[in-house]
Amino acid sequence: MRPEDHNILIIDGACGTNLQQMAIPASAWDGREGCNEILNLNAPEVIISLHRGFVEAGAMVLETDTFGANRVVLAEYGLADKVGEINRAAVRNARTAAGGKADVYVAASIGPGTKLPSLGHIEVAELAAAYTEQMTALIEAQVDLFIIETCQDMLQTKTALVTCLATQERMAAHIPVMVSITMEKSGTMLVGTDIAAACATFAPFPVLSLGLNCATGPADMESHIRYLSRHWPGRISCVPNQGLPEVVNGRTCYPLRPDEYAQAMRRFVTEYGVSIVGGCCGTTPAHTRALVAALQGVAPKKREAAA
């Protein structure tokens, strides 16, 4: 089977917040603390262990540790010449963790980067070139899925999507592409785009799904998910944080318990027809395990044709 053949897809949980809880030797960072992607090369056992925890919890999709593995971001750490090496290693680590399971897929995580074109931080051509280099390496490594995620700027998102489709065409690849935008507490993306405009923008593109991830928990995503349920014709994804972060005893914590998260996701599946679910910041294997249990025997609600 292929990822798109499944009635429900369960994506793994957080990368960054889980790495923060793991014992990682200082030498693995090589003086580049904050660059999670370097761990694919310097501490592959850490990344494999992270992925394996989610496989054991029942996740069907593993997101590669490549969120910032493009030339623009890696250059900030002096790693611009390591794009291909890091992306290929990330896919290899995820494959190792999957252990050859036929129903566990490797998805390439494509983040927004640190420079947004709508804010004048970077030219579209430079951003597209960086995505082309990264996506070429990921296609060569034979990923099963692309997830263009945590999108805060429509111009950045379209650049990533158009580049992904063009790169696949050039390489004769046929890999499904998910698009996941981030809606702030204000009700729009960072640069002001609302959910209706996002729907209209992506309607012409052959994407597997459109959905939300990061920034907020399920409660603050519900109105946007409801809109997608009524107006987006394709599959819907929902990958929330575990609520809004709180600082407890000097540490950032996410308050949503695994059972609360799982029941919220189950309701989104049964009430709004969401068919791709997972977790973002704060999500642990315990959250994934609860989600898998909550979705046993559950089918997404059949939706009316989008208006």
Buried (B, 14 or more C-beta within 10 A) or exposed (E): EEBBEBEBBBBBBBBEBBBEEEEBEEEBBBEBEEBBBBBBBBBBEBBBBBBBBBBEBBBBBBBBBBBBBBBBBBBBBEBBEBBBBBBBBBBBBBBBBBEEEEEBBBBBBBBBBEBBBBEEBBEBEBBBBBBBBBBBBBBBBEBBBBBBBBBBBBBBBBBBBBBBBBBBEEEEBEBBBBBBBBBBEEEBBBBEBBBEEBBEBBBEBEBBBBBBBBBBBBEBBBEBBBBBBBBBEBBBBBBBBBBBBEEEEEEEEBEBBBBBBBBBBBBBBBBBBBBBBBBBBBBBBBBBBBBBBBBEEEEBBEBEEEE
